[in-house]
Amino acid sequence: MSDELSRNWVETWDRAGPELEAIKRRTLEAMTDADVRDHVNDLFAGWYPTDLPASVDSGLVEQQRWFAKAHPRA
């Protein structure tokens, strides 16, 4: 990318960034509780590999085991 093209790109985002942030803020402020629940449900209903093993726990015990192994001994 040339210097001029890079400069133009940065200038464009300098102008667009604040406006895009304002649009994002207005959109978030206008969300209802139902909208938020729908978005959260969409996040957790995403695509997952079908060959994942069934889990009967949250994984916190395994996580703590890994943390204990990684923690330096005093």
N, CA, C and O atoms as a Maestro MAE file, in Angstrom:
{
 s_m_m2io_version
 :::
 2.0.0
}

f_m_ct {
 s_m_title
 :::
 protein
 m_atom[296] {
  # First column is atom index #
  i_m_mmod_type
  r_m_x_coord
  r_m_y_coord
  r_m_z_coord
  i_m_residue_number
  s_m_chain_name
  s_m_pdb_residue_name
  s_m_pdb_atom_name
  i_m_atomic_number
  :::
  1 25 0.854 -1.168 0.000 1 A "MET " " N  " 7
  2 3 0.000 0.000 0.000 1 A "MET " " CA " 6
  3 2 0.907 1.240 0.000 1 A "MET " " C  " 6
  4 15 1.857 1.325 0.777 1 A "MET " " O  " 8
  5 25 0.604 2.173 -0.861 2 A "SER " " N  " 7
  6 3 1.425 3.385 -0.954 2 A "SER " " CA " 6
  7 2 1.189 4.278 0.267 2 A "SER " " C  " 6
  8 15 0.197 4.133 0.980 2 A "SER " " O  " 8
  9 25 2.117 5.195 0.486 3 A "ASP " " N  " 7
  10 3 1.988 6.119 1.612 3 A "ASP " " CA " 6
  11 2 0.726 6.966 1.495 3 A "ASP " " C  " 6
  12 15 0.029 7.195 2.484 3 A "ASP " " O  " 8
  13 25 0.438 7.426 0.288 4 A "GLU " " N  " 7
  14 3 -0.752 8.262 0.089 4 A "GLU " " CA " 6
  15 2 -2.022 7.466 0.354 4 A "GLU " " C  " 6
  16 15 -2.953 7.963 0.987 4 A "GLU " " O  " 8
  17 25 -2.058 6.231 -0.132 5 A "LEU " " N  " 7
  18 3 -3.222 5.387 0.088 5 A "LEU " " CA " 6
  19 2 -3.388 5.083 1.583 5 A "LEU " " C  " 6
  20 15 -4.503 5.087 2.104 5 A "LEU " " O  " 8
  21 25 -2.284 4.823 2.254 6 A "SER " " N  " 7
  22 3 -2.326 4.572 3.698 6 A "SER " " CA " 6
  23 2 -2.836 5.799 4.442 6 A "SER " " C  " 6
  24 15 -3.659 5.681 5.349 6 A "SER " " O  " 8
  25 25 -2.352 6.967 4.064 7 A "ARG " " N  " 7
  26 3 -2.782 8.211 4.704 7 A "ARG " " CA " 6
  27 2 -4.274 8.433 4.495 7 A "ARG " " C  " 6
  28 15 -4.988 8.805 5.427 7 A "ARG " " O  " 8
  29 25 -4.746 8.204 3.267 8 A "ASN " " N  " 7
  30 3 -6.174 8.363 2.975 8 A "ASN " " CA " 6
  31 2 -7.010 7.385 3.793 8 A "ASN " " C  " 6
  32 15 -8.076 7.736 4.297 8 A "ASN " " O  " 8
  33 25 -6.522 6.169 3.917 9 A "TRP " " N  " 7
  34 3 -7.241 5.141 4.676 9 A "TRP " " CA " 6
  35 2 -7.364 5.573 6.142 9 A "TRP " " C  " 6
  36 15 -8.441 5.476 6.730 9 A "TRP " " O  " 8
  37 25 -6.271 6.045 6.726 10 A "VAL " " N  " 7
  38 3 -6.281 6.484 8.126 10 A "VAL " " CA " 6
  39 2 -7.197 7.689 8.302 10 A "VAL " " C  " 6
  40 15 -7.962 7.749 9.264 10 A "VAL " " O  " 8
  41 25 -7.129 8.643 7.390 11 A "GLU " " N  " 7
  42 3 -7.984 9.824 7.486 11 A "GLU " " CA " 6
  43 2 -9.452 9.449 7.393 11 A "GLU " " C  " 6
  44 15 -10.287 10.004 8.107 11 A "GLU " " O  " 8
  45 25 -9.767 8.509 6.515 12 A "THR " " N  " 7
  46 3 -11.154 8.056 6.379 12 A "THR " " CA " 6
  47 2 -11.652 7.453 7.681 12 A "THR " " C  " 6
  48 15 -12.760 7.757 8.124 12 A "THR " " O  " 8
  49 25 -10.840 6.600 8.299 13 A "TRP " " N  " 7
  50 3 -11.253 5.975 9.555 13 A "TRP " " CA " 6
  51 2 -11.263 6.976 10.703 13 A "TRP " " C  " 6
  52 15 -12.053 6.827 11.635 13 A "TRP " " O  " 8
  53 25 -10.407 7.988 10.658 14 A "ASP " " N  " 7
  54 3 -10.445 9.050 11.674 14 A "ASP " " CA " 6
  55 2 -11.779 9.787 11.639 14 A "ASP " " C  " 6
  56 15 -12.318 10.167 12.679 14 A "ASP " " O  " 8
  57 25 -12.304 9.984 10.427 15 A "ARG " " N  " 7
  58 3 -13.599 10.654 10.299 15 A "ARG " " CA " 6
  59 2 -14.746 9.702 10.602 15 A "ARG " " C  " 6
  60 15 -15.713 10.085 11.261 15 A "ARG " " O  " 8
  61 25 -14.648 8.472 10.129 16 A "ALA " " N  " 7
  62 3 -15.755 7.529 10.261 16 A "ALA " " CA " 6
  63 2 -15.849 6.933 11.664 16 A "ALA " " C  " 6
  64 15 -16.946 6.622 12.130 16 A "ALA " " O  " 8
  65 25 -14.715 6.771 12.340 17 A "GLY " " N  " 7
  66 3 -14.703 6.107 13.638 17 A "GLY " " CA " 6
  67 2 -15.660 6.695 14.652 17 A "GLY " " C  " 6
  68 15 -16.472 5.956 15.209 17 A "GLY " " O  " 8
  69 25 -15.603 8.004 14.921 18 A "PRO " " N  " 7
  70 3 -16.511 8.587 15.905 18 A "PRO " " CA " 6
  71 2 -17.988 8.429 15.524 18 A "PRO " " C  " 6
  72 15 -18.834 8.191 16.386 18 A "PRO " " O  " 8
  73 25 -18.287 8.562 14.250 19 A "GLU " " N  " 7
  74 3 -19.684 8.402 13.820 19 A "GLU " " CA " 6
  75 2 -20.140 6.959 13.999 19 A "GLU " " C  " 6
  76 15 -21.260 6.713 14.446 19 A "GLU " " O  " 8
  77 25 -19.278 6.002 13.653 20 A "LEU " " N  " 7
  78 3 -19.636 4.597 13.834 20 A "LEU " " CA " 6
  79 2 -19.830 4.268 15.313 20 A "LEU " " C  " 6
  80 15 -20.731 3.507 15.666 20 A "LEU " " O  " 8
  81 25 -18.988 4.838 16.179 21 A "GLU " " N  " 7
  82 3 -19.149 4.636 17.623 21 A "GLU " " CA " 6
  83 2 -20.474 5.213 18.106 21 A "GLU " " C  " 6
  84 15 -21.141 4.610 18.947 21 A "GLU " " O  " 8
  85 25 -20.861 6.373 17.584 22 A "ALA " " N  " 7
  86 3 -22.131 6.993 17.968 22 A "ALA " " CA " 6
  87 2 -23.307 6.124 17.525 22 A "ALA " " C  " 6
  88 15 -24.275 5.961 18.268 22 A "ALA " " O  " 8
  89 25 -23.225 5.570 16.324 23 A "ILE " " N  " 7
  90 3 -24.286 4.674 15.840 23 A "ILE " " CA " 6
  91 2 -24.361 3.437 16.729 23 A "ILE " " C  " 6
  92 15 -25.450 3.004 17.105 23 A "ILE " " O  " 8
  93 25 -23.217 2.874 17.061 24 A "LYS " " N  " 7
  94 3 -23.181 1.692 17.929 24 A "LYS " " CA " 6
  95 2 -23.800 2.010 19.278 24 A "LYS " " C  " 6
  96 15 -24.601 1.227 19.789 24 A "LYS " " O  " 8
  97 25 -23.439 3.161 19.871 25 A "ARG " " N  " 7
  98 3 -23.974 3.549 21.174 25 A "ARG " " CA " 6
  99 2 -25.486 3.716 21.110 25 A "ARG " " C  " 6
  100 15 -26.197 3.232 21.990 25 A "ARG " " O  " 8
  101 25 -25.989 4.394 20.081 26 A "ARG " " N  " 7
  102 3 -27.438 4.594 19.948 26 A "ARG " " CA " 6
  103 2 -28.155 3.264 19.778 26 A "ARG " " C  " 6
  104 15 -29.231 3.060 20.340 26 A "ARG " " O  " 8
  105 25 -27.563 2.356 19.005 27 A "THR " " N  " 7
  106 3 -28.167 1.040 18.791 27 A "THR " " CA " 6
  107 2 -28.238 0.268 20.098 27 A "THR " " C  " 6
  108 15 -29.267 -0.332 20.407 27 A "THR " " O  " 8
  109 25 -27.157 0.276 20.866 28 A "LEU " " N  " 7
  110 3 -27.150 -0.440 22.141 28 A "LEU " " CA " 6
  111 2 -28.117 0.180 23.138 28 A "LEU " " C  " 6
  112 15 -28.795 -0.538 23.872 28 A "LEU " " O  " 8
  113 25 -28.185 1.508 23.173 29 A "GLU " " N  " 7
  114 3 -29.100 2.179 24.091 29 A "GLU " " CA " 6
  115 2 -30.554 1.902 23.753 29 A "GLU " " C  " 6
  116 15 -31.407 1.912 24.641 29 A "GLU " " O  " 8
  117 25 -30.850 1.657 22.484 30 A "ALA " " N  " 7
  118 3 -32.226 1.422 22.048 30 A "ALA " " CA " 6
  119 2 -32.670 -0.026 22.245 30 A "ALA " " C  " 6
  120 15 -33.847 -0.342 22.072 30 A "ALA " " O  " 8
  121 25 -31.732 -0.908 22.607 31 A "MET " " N  " 7
  122 3 -32.089 -2.324 22.751 31 A "MET " " CA " 6
  123 2 -33.000 -2.539 23.956 31 A "MET " " C  " 6
  124 15 -32.800 -1.962 25.026 31 A "MET " " O  " 8
  125 25 -33.991 -3.374 23.751 32 A "THR " " N  " 7
  126 3 -34.866 -3.768 24.851 32 A "THR " " CA " 6
  127 2 -34.289 -5.015 25.520 32 A "THR " " C  " 6
  128 15 -33.354 -5.629 25.007 32 A "THR " " O  " 8
  129 25 -34.855 -5.378 26.665 33 A "ASP " " N  " 7
  130 3 -34.418 -6.609 27.330 33 A "ASP " " CA " 6
  131 2 -34.610 -7.818 26.417 33 A "ASP " " C  " 6
  132 15 -33.780 -8.726 26.393 33 A "ASP " " O  " 8
  133 25 -35.705 -7.819 25.673 34 A "ALA " " N  " 7
  134 3 -35.968 -8.939 24.762 34 A "ALA " " CA " 6
  135 2 -34.900 -8.991 23.662 34 A "ALA " " C  " 6
  136 15 -34.457 -10.073 23.278 34 A "ALA " " O  " 8
  137 25 -34.491 -7.829 23.162 35 A "ASP " " N  " 7
  138 3 -33.425 -7.790 22.150 35 A "ASP " " CA " 6
  139 2 -32.132 -8.385 22.700 35 A "ASP " " C  " 6
  140 15 -31.454 -9.164 22.029 35 A "ASP " " O  " 8
  141 25 -31.803 -8.002 23.934 36 A "VAL " " N  " 7
  142 3 -30.575 -8.507 24.557 36 A "VAL " " CA " 6
  143 2 -30.659 -10.023 24.724 36 A "VAL " " C  " 6
  144 15 -29.705 -10.735 24.409 36 A "VAL " " O  " 8
  145 25 -31.786 -10.518 25.215 37 A "ARG " " N  " 7
  146 3 -31.950 -11.975 25.368 37 A "ARG " " CA " 6
  147 2 -31.806 -12.688 24.032 37 A "ARG " " C  " 6
  148 15 -31.179 -13.744 23.960 37 A "ARG " " O  " 8
  149 25 -32.378 -12.125 22.978 38 A "ASP " " N  " 7
  150 3 -32.266 -12.731 21.652 38 A "ASP " " CA " 6
  151 2 -30.810 -12.790 21.196 38 A "ASP " " C  " 6
  152 15 -30.374 -13.799 20.642 38 A "ASP " " O  " 8
  153 25 -30.066 -11.727 21.424 39 A "HIS " " N  " 7
  154 3 -28.652 -11.705 21.022 39 A "HIS " " CA " 6
  155 2 -27.839 -12.718 21.824 39 A "HIS " " C  " 6
  156 15 -26.985 -13.409 21.270 39 A "HIS " " O  " 8
  157 25 -28.101 -12.804 23.119 40 A "VAL " " N  " 7
  158 3 -27.385 -13.777 23.944 40 A "VAL " " CA " 6
  159 2 -27.722 -15.196 23.487 40 A "VAL " " C  " 6
  160 15 -26.835 -16.043 23.381 40 A "VAL " " O  " 8
  161 25 -28.981 -15.451 23.221 41 A "ASN " " N  " 7
  162 3 -29.373 -16.776 22.725 41 A "ASN " " CA " 6
  163 2 -28.684 -17.089 21.402 41 A "ASN " " C  " 6
  164 15 -28.240 -18.216 21.185 41 A "ASN " " O  " 8
  165 25 -28.594 -16.104 20.524 42 A "ASP " " N  " 7
  166 3 -27.898 -16.311 19.248 42 A "ASP " " CA " 6
  167 2 -26.430 -16.656 19.464 42 A "ASP " " C  " 6
  168 15 -25.876 -17.505 18.765 42 A "ASP " " O  " 8
  169 25 -25.797 -15.992 20.440 43 A "LEU " " N  " 7
  170 3 -24.387 -16.279 20.722 43 A "LEU " " CA " 6
  171 2 -24.183 -17.719 21.164 43 A "LEU " " C  " 6
  172 15 -23.227 -18.374 20.747 43 A "LEU " " O  " 8
  173 25 -25.085 -18.211 22.012 44 A "PHE " " N  " 7
  174 3 -24.921 -19.552 22.560 44 A "PHE " " CA " 6
  175 2 -25.530 -20.638 21.680 44 A "PHE " " C  " 6
  176 15 -25.332 -21.826 21.935 44 A "PHE " " O  " 8
  177 25 -26.262 -20.243 20.655 45 A "ALA " " N  " 7
  178 3 -26.866 -21.221 19.759 45 A "ALA " " CA " 6
  179 2 -26.070 -21.339 18.470 45 A "ALA " " C  " 6
  180 15 -26.573 -21.826 17.457 45 A "ALA " " O  " 8
  181 25 -24.827 -20.889 18.519 46 A "GLY " " N  " 7
  182 3 -23.993 -20.918 17.329 46 A "GLY " " CA " 6
  183 2 -23.611 -22.322 16.919 46 A "GLY " " C  " 6
  184 15 -24.032 -23.303 17.532 46 A "GLY " " O  " 8
  185 25 -22.811 -22.403 15.878 47 A "TRP " " N  " 7
  186 3 -22.373 -23.679 15.352 47 A "TRP " " CA " 6
  187 2 -21.300 -24.259 16.253 47 A "TRP " " C  " 6
  188 15 -20.368 -23.568 16.663 47 A "TRP " " O  " 8
  189 25 -21.449 -25.544 16.554 48 A "TYR " " N  " 7
  190 3 -20.450 -26.270 17.321 48 A "TYR " " CA " 6
  191 2 -20.157 -27.576 16.611 48 A "TYR " " C  " 6
  192 15 -21.037 -28.134 15.956 48 A "TYR " " O  " 8
  193 25 -18.936 -28.070 16.730 49 A "PRO " " N  " 7
  194 3 -18.628 -29.356 16.093 49 A "PRO " " CA " 6
  195 2 -19.534 -30.452 16.643 49 A "PRO " " C  " 6
  196 15 -19.842 -30.478 17.834 49 A "PRO " " O  " 8
  197 25 -19.949 -31.341 15.775 50 A "THR " " N  " 7
  198 3 -20.854 -32.411 16.197 50 A "THR " " CA " 6
  199 2 -20.129 -33.535 16.916 50 A "THR " " C  " 6
  200 15 -20.771 -34.361 17.564 50 A "THR " " O  " 8
  201 25 -18.810 -33.586 16.818 51 A "ASP " " N  " 7
  202 3 -18.087 -34.698 17.430 51 A "ASP " " CA " 6
  203 2 -17.514 -34.342 18.811 51 A "ASP " " C  " 6
  204 15 -16.628 -35.040 19.304 51 A "ASP " " O  " 8
  205 25 -18.006 -33.272 19.436 52 A "LEU " " N  " 7
  206 3 -17.559 -32.949 20.782 52 A "LEU " " CA " 6
  207 2 -18.078 -33.994 21.765 52 A "LEU " " C  " 6
  208 15 -19.239 -34.395 21.680 52 A "LEU " " O  " 8
  209 25 -17.235 -34.442 22.697 53 A "PRO " " N  " 7
  210 3 -17.724 -35.401 23.681 53 A "PRO " " CA " 6
  211 2 -18.723 -34.736 24.621 53 A "PRO " " C  " 6
  212 15 -18.617 -33.543 24.905 53 A "PRO " " O  " 8
  213 25 -19.683 -35.503 25.097 54 A "ALA " " N  " 7
  214 3 -20.670 -34.983 26.033 54 A "ALA " " CA " 6
  215 2 -19.967 -34.622 27.334 54 A "ALA " " C  " 6
  216 15 -19.103 -35.361 27.805 54 A "ALA " " O  " 8
  217 25 -20.336 -33.496 27.907 55 A "SER " " N  " 7
  218 3 -19.723 -33.049 29.142 55 A "SER " " CA " 6
  219 2 -20.736 -33.120 30.269 55 A "SER " " C  " 6
  220 15 -21.868 -32.659 30.123 55 A "SER " " O  " 8
  221 25 -20.331 -33.698 31.395 56 A "VAL " " N  " 7
  222 3 -21.238 -33.807 32.532 56 A "VAL " " CA " 6
  223 2 -20.887 -32.803 33.624 56 A "VAL " " C  " 6
  224 15 -21.558 -32.745 34.655 56 A "VAL " " O  " 8
  225 25 -19.838 -32.011 33.403 57 A "ASP " " N  " 7
  226 3 -19.469 -30.989 34.378 57 A "ASP " " CA " 6
  227 2 -19.097 -29.705 33.661 57 A "ASP " " C  " 6
  228 15 -19.072 -29.659 32.431 57 A "ASP " " O  " 8
  229 25 -18.808 -28.669 34.422 58 A "SER " " N  " 7
  230 3 -18.514 -27.364 33.838 58 A "SER " " CA " 6
  231 2 -17.075 -27.230 33.375 58 A "SER " " C  " 6
  232 15 -16.753 -26.319 32.612 58 A "SER " " O  " 8
  233 25 -16.201 -28.131 33.829 59 A "GLY " " N  " 7
  234 3 -14.797 -28.046 33.470 59 A "GLY " " CA " 6
  235 2 -13.970 -27.235 34.449 59 A "GLY " " C  " 6
  236 15 -12.759 -27.099 34.271 59 A "GLY " " O  " 8
  237 25 -14.608 -26.689 35.489 60 A "LEU " " N  " 7
  238 3 -13.875 -25.858 36.435 60 A "LEU " " CA " 6
  239 2 -12.840 -26.664 37.218 60 A "LEU " " C  " 6
  240 15 -11.757 -26.154 37.505 60 A "LEU " " O  " 8
  241 25 -13.152 -27.905 37.565 61 A "VAL " " N  " 7
  242 3 -12.196 -28.729 38.302 61 A "VAL " " CA " 6
  243 2 -10.959 -28.969 37.440 61 A "VAL " " C  " 6
  244 15 -9.831 -28.861 37.922 61 A "VAL " " O  " 8
  245 25 -11.170 -29.292 36.179 62 A "GLU " " N  " 7
  246 3 -10.044 -29.497 35.263 62 A "GLU " " CA " 6
  247 2 -9.242 -28.204 35.094 62 A "GLU " " C  " 6
  248 15 -8.012 -28.235 35.055 62 A "GLU " " O  " 8
  249 25 -9.936 -27.076 34.993 63 A "GLN " " N  " 7
  250 3 -9.257 -25.788 34.863 63 A "GLN " " CA " 6
  251 2 -8.374 -25.528 36.082 63 A "GLN " " C  " 6
  252 15 -7.230 -25.096 35.938 63 A "GLN " " O  " 8
  253 25 -8.893 -25.788 37.272 64 A "GLN " " N  " 7
  254 3 -8.110 -25.573 38.492 64 A "GLN " " CA " 6
  255 2 -6.901 -26.506 38.538 64 A "GLN " " C  " 6
  256 15 -5.840 -26.123 39.030 64 A "GLN " " O  " 8
  257 25 -7.056 -27.714 38.032 65 A "ARG " " N  " 7
  258 3 -5.941 -28.658 37.970 65 A "ARG " " CA " 6
  259 2 -4.826 -28.086 37.086 65 A "ARG " " C  " 6
  260 15 -3.649 -28.163 37.440 65 A "ARG " " O  " 8
  261 25 -5.200 -27.511 35.930 66 A "TRP " " N  " 7
  262 3 -4.210 -26.910 35.038 66 A "TRP " " CA " 6
  263 2 -3.543 -25.698 35.692 66 A "TRP " " C  " 6
  264 15 -2.332 -25.509 35.576 66 A "TRP " " O  " 8
  265 25 -4.345 -24.878 36.380 67 A "PHE " " N  " 7
  266 3 -3.775 -23.721 37.063 67 A "PHE " " CA " 6
  267 2 -2.783 -24.156 38.134 67 A "PHE " " C  " 6
  268 15 -1.720 -23.552 38.280 67 A "PHE " " O  " 8
  269 25 -3.122 -25.187 38.873 68 A "ALA " " N  " 7
  270 3 -2.228 -25.679 39.922 68 A "ALA " " CA " 6
  271 2 -0.925 -26.166 39.335 68 A "ALA " " C  " 6
  272 15 0.136 -25.936 39.916 68 A "ALA " " O  " 8
  273 25 -0.977 -26.838 38.193 69 A "LYS " " N  " 7
  274 3 0.249 -27.310 37.547 69 A "LYS " " CA " 6
  275 2 1.114 -26.150 37.054 69 A "LYS " " C  " 6
  276 15 2.342 -26.227 37.083 69 A "LYS " " O  " 8
  277 25 0.470 -25.084 36.606 70 A "ALA " " N  " 7
  278 3 1.187 -23.955 36.026 70 A "ALA " " CA " 6
  279 2 1.735 -23.006 37.100 70 A "ALA " " C  " 6
  280 15 2.666 -22.246 36.833 70 A "ALA " " O  " 8
  281 25 1.170 -23.044 38.298 71 A "HIS " " N  " 7
  282 3 1.590 -22.118 39.350 71 A "HIS " " CA " 6
  283 2 2.957 -22.510 39.884 71 A "HIS " " C  " 6
  284 15 3.189 -23.665 40.240 71 A "HIS " " O  " 8
  285 25 3.862 -21.534 39.937 72 A "PRO " " N  " 7
  286 3 5.200 -21.847 40.455 72 A "PRO " " CA " 6
  287 2 5.126 -22.193 41.942 72 A "PRO " " C  " 6
  288 15 4.421 -21.544 42.715 72 A "PRO " " O  " 8
  289 25 5.851 -23.202 42.311 73 A "ARG " " N  " 7
  290 3 5.882 -23.639 43.715 73 A "ARG " " CA " 6
  291 2 6.815 -22.729 44.511 73 A "ARG " " C  " 6
  292 15 7.877 -22.344 44.022 73 A "ARG " " O  " 8
  293 25 6.424 -22.392 45.720 74 A "ALA " " N  " 7
  294 3 7.261 -21.521 46.574 74 A "ALA " " CA " 6
  295 2 8.192 -22.368 47.429 74 A "ALA " " C  " 6
  296 15 8.974 -21.828 48.211 74 A "ALA " " O  " 8
  :::
 }
 m_bond[295] {
  # First column is bond index #
  i_m_from
  i_m_to
  i_m_order
  :::
  1 1 2 1
  2 2 3 1
  3 3 4 2
  4 3 5 1
  5 5 6 1
  6 6 7 1
  7 7 8 2
  8 7 9 1
  9 9 10 1
  10 10 11 1
  11 11 12 2
  12 11 13 1
  13 13 14 1
  14 14 15 1
  15 15 16 2
  16 15 17 1
  17 17 18 1
  18 18 19 1
  19 19 20 2
  20 19 21 1
  21 21 22 1
  22 22 23 1
  23 23 24 2
  24 23 25 1
  25 25 26 1
  26 26 27 1
  27 27 28 2
  28 27 29 1
  29 29 30 1
  30 30 31 1
  31 31 32 2
  32 31 33 1
  33 33 34 1
  34 34 35 1
  35 35 36 2
  36 35 37 1
  37 37 38 1
  38 38 39 1
  39 39 40 2
  40 39 41 1
  41 41 42 1
  42 42 43 1
  43 43 44 2
  44 43 45 1
  45 45 46 1
  46 46 47 1
  47 47 48 2
  48 47 49 1
  49 49 50 1
  50 50 51 1
  51 51 52 2
  52 51 53 1
  53 53 54 1
  54 54 55 1
  55 55 56 2
  56 55 57 1
  57 57 58 1
  58 58 59 1
  59 59 60 2
  60 59 61 1
  61 61 62 1
  62 62 63 1
  63 63 64 2
  64 63 65 1
  65 65 66 1
  66 66 67 1
  67 67 68 2
  68 67 69 1
  69 69 70 1
  70 70 71 1
  71 71 72 2
  72 71 73 1
  73 73 74 1
  74 74 75 1
  75 75 76 2
  76 75 77 1
  77 77 78 1
  78 78 79 1
  79 79 80 2
  80 79 81 1
  81 81 82 1
  82 82 83 1
  83 83 84 2
  84 83 85 1
  85 85 86 1
  86 86 87 1
  87 87 88 2
  88 87 89 1
  89 89 90 1
  90 90 91 1
  91 91 92 2
  92 91 93 1
  93 93 94 1
  94 94 95 1
  95 95 96 2
  96 95 97 1
  97 97 98 1
  98 98 99 1
  99 99 100 2
  100 99 101 1
  101 101 102 1
  102 102 103 1
  103 103 104 2
  104 103 105 1
  105 105 106 1
  106 106 107 1
  107 107 108 2
  108 107 109 1
  109 109 110 1
  110 110 111 1
  111 111 112 2
  112 111 113 1
  113 113 114 1
  114 114 115 1
  115 115 116 2
  116 115 117 1
  117 117 118 1
  118 118 119 1
  119 119 120 2
  120 119 121 1
  121 121 122 1
  122 122 123 1
  123 123 124 2
  124 123 125 1
  125 125 126 1
  126 126 127 1
  127 127 128 2
  128 127 129 1
  129 129 130 1
  130 130 131 1
  131 131 132 2
  132 131 133 1
  133 133 134 1
  134 134 135 1
  135 135 136 2
  136 135 137 1
  137 137 138 1
  138 138 139 1
  139 139 140 2
  140 139 141 1
  141 141 142 1
  142 142 143 1
  143 143 144 2
  144 143 145 1
  145 145 146 1
  146 146 147 1
  147 147 148 2
  148 147 149 1
  149 149 150 1
  150 150 151 1
  151 151 152 2
  152 151 153 1
  153 153 154 1
  154 154 155 1
  155 155 156 2
  156 155 157 1
  157 157 158 1
  158 158 159 1
  159 159 160 2
  160 159 161 1
  161 161 162 1
  162 162 163 1
  163 163 164 2
  164 163 165 1
  165 165 166 1
  166 166 167 1
  167 167 168 2
  168 167 169 1
  169 169 170 1
  170 170 171 1
  171 171 172 2
  172 171 173 1
  173 173 174 1
  174 174 175 1
  175 175 176 2
  176 175 177 1
  177 177 178 1
  178 178 179 1
  179 179 180 2
  180 179 181 1
  181 181 182 1
  182 182 183 1
  183 183 184 2
  184 183 185 1
  185 185 186 1
  186 186 187 1
  187 187 188 2
  188 187 189 1
  189 189 190 1
  190 190 191 1
  191 191 192 2
  192 191 193 1
  193 193 194 1
  194 194 195 1
  195 195 196 2
  196 195 197 1
  197 197 198 1
  198 198 199 1
  199 199 200 2
  200 199 201 1
  201 201 202 1
  202 202 203 1
  203 203 204 2
  204 203 205 1
  205 205 206 1
  206 206 207 1
  207 207 208 2
  208 207 209 1
  209 209 210 1
  210 210 211 1
  211 211 212 2
  212 211 213 1
  213 213 214 1
  214 214 215 1
  215 215 216 2
  216 215 217 1
  217 217 218 1
  218 218 219 1
  219 219 220 2
  220 219 221 1
  221 221 222 1
  222 222 223 1
  223 223 224 2
  224 223 225 1
  225 225 226 1
  226 226 227 1
  227 227 228 2
  228 227 229 1
  229 229 230 1
  230 230 231 1
  231 231 232 2
  232 231 233 1
  233 233 234 1
  234 234 235 1
  235 235 236 2
  236 235 237 1
  237 237 238 1
  238 238 239 1
  239 239 240 2
  240 239 241 1
  241 241 242 1
  242 242 243 1
  243 243 244 2
  244 243 245 1
  245 245 246 1
  246 246 247 1
  247 247 248 2
  248 247 249 1
  249 249 250 1
  250 250 251 1
  251 251 252 2
  252 251 253 1
  253 253 254 1
  254 254 255 1
  255 255 256 2
  256 255 257 1
  257 257 258 1
  258 258 259 1
  259 259 260 2
  260 259 261 1
  261 261 262 1
  262 262 263 1
  263 263 264 2
  264 263 265 1
  265 265 266 1
  266 266 267 1
  267 267 268 2
  268 267 269 1
  269 269 270 1
  270 270 271 1
  271 271 272 2
  272 271 273 1
  273 273 274 1
  274 274 275 1
  275 275 276 2
  276 275 277 1
  277 277 278 1
  278 278 279 1
  279 279 280 2
  280 279 281 1
  281 281 282 1
  282 282 283 1
  283 283 284 2
  284 283 285 1
  285 285 286 1
  286 286 287 1
  287 287 288 2
  288 287 289 1
  289 289 290 1
  290 290 291 1
  291 291 292 2
  292 291 293 1
  293 293 294 1
  294 294 295 1
  295 295 296 2
  :::
 }
}
